[in-house]
């Protein structure tokens, strides 16, 4: 059986937490042998680690402050993150910019992002980026941070080939491709055709953004092979190649 890695999931989310053990088992049965949980903020971090501690070698955690959780107390939130790096965090994430729902804390979001990029550089860790309706400002922050060793992936990538190429000016960047690539008329499908497979990671963002034919349902890591199959179709290659290359990509980036 092909082996996959889900590089972005949230088993501690209220939609999954009561069923997380069974969801992890279903994913493993589907060939998803490793899963990474993305962090949001201090409120759910302990629960996230409890889940990972029950599944050593299978569930890996990131630590970061999600842009939607950024407010005037963002510096305190970053202080609360620090002990978790000593508990095996494999990346700083999910961090980034999100102007979709609110622009109240735009400046704080940019400051928090820059601080976490600097933190990742000091700790020699990759970053996992959440980016929505803020590409121009994100690239501006990367420009300010050009002296840092930046590497990581843009989660739920929905950008163009041109945006992907712009990212490469500022470090070693991959993209996370999830269920959206299976949606009818998804623009990211055209980008996936051009982006090298060596720069693609598979993800679900479970319990959000399920692939076709599961739209409207709760997403789960067991659906990663559906995403891999769509990428294989778009690129005209075998799904086994997608599985092998994206798994190696994730293991190399996150050192898992």
Buried (B, 14 or more C-beta within 10 A) or exposed (E): EBBBBBBBBBBBBEEBBEBBEEBBEBBBEBBBBBBBBBBBBBEBBEBBBEBBEEBEEBBBBBBBBBBBBBBEEBEEBBEBBEEBBEEEBBBBBBBBBBBEEEEEBBEBBBBBBBBBBBBBBEEEBBBBBBBBEBBEBBBEBBEBBEEBBBBBBBBBBBBBEEBBEBBEEBBBBBBBBBBBBBBEEBEBBEBBEEBEBEBBBBBBBBBBBBBBEBEEEBBBBBBBBBBBBBBBBBBEEEBEBBBBBBBEBBEEBBEB
